[in-house]
Amino acid sequence: MTDARTPTPSSSADRAAVERELRAMIAEAARLDAAVVTGLPADTDLFGPEIGLTSLAGVTLLGAVDARFGVDVAALDLSLDSLQSIATLADFVTARRSTR
């Protein structure tokens, strides 16, 4: 039996793929070079100085996430804790995404 906290290889690969796509979306929303966002640690704050996501860019990002993954972050996470970092957003989306 697999421990619920231990990711299976397929779920790890799925999460990595989601994170890669999210990094591209973050770069586009924040108008940053994709290579810069790709090189940032996963715990980088989305609204911190490295990414500097604005509220308008955040709305753009949330729309892109909903369109691509079918996850309405704003509706499912009212406190928007999932927007803390690249990792928290990737974890949230991976756990709730619908297959498209």
Secondary structure in CASP SS format (residue, H / E / C, confidence):
PFRMAT SS
TARGET T0000
AUTHOR 0000-0000-0000
METHOD secondary structure of the structure
MODEL  1
M C 1.00
T C 1.00
D C 1.00
A C 1.00
R C 1.00
T C 1.00
P C 1.00
T C 1.00
P H 1.00
S H 1.00
S H 1.00
S H 1.00
A H 1.00
D H 1.00
R H 1.00
A H 1.00
A H 1.00
V H 1.00
E H 1.00
R H 1.00
E H 1.00
L H 1.00
R H 1.00
A H 1.00
M H 1.00
I H 1.00
A H 1.00
E H 1.00
A H 1.00
A H 1.00
R C 1.00
L C 1.00
D C 1.00
A H 1.00
A H 1.00
V H 1.00
V H 1.00
T H 1.00
G C 1.00
L C 1.00
P C 1.00
A C 1.00
D C 1.00
T C 1.00
D E 1.00
L C 1.00
F C 1.00
G C 1.00
P C 1.00
E C 1.00
I C 1.00
G C 1.00
L C 1.00
T C 1.00
S H 1.00
L H 1.00
A H 1.00
G H 1.00
V H 1.00
T H 1.00
L H 1.00
L H 1.00
G H 1.00
A H 1.00
V H 1.00
D H 1.00
A H 1.00
R H 1.00
F H 1.00
G C 1.00
V C 1.00
D C 1.00
V H 1.00
A H 1.00
A H 1.00
L H 1.00
D C 1.00
L C 1.00
S C 1.00
L C 1.00
D H 1.00
S H 1.00
L H 1.00
Q C 1.00
S E 1.00
I H 1.00
A H 1.00
T H 1.00
L H 1.00
A H 1.00
D H 1.00
F H 1.00
V H 1.00
T H 1.00
A H 1.00
R H 1.00
R C 1.00
S C 1.00
T C 1.00
R C 1.00
END
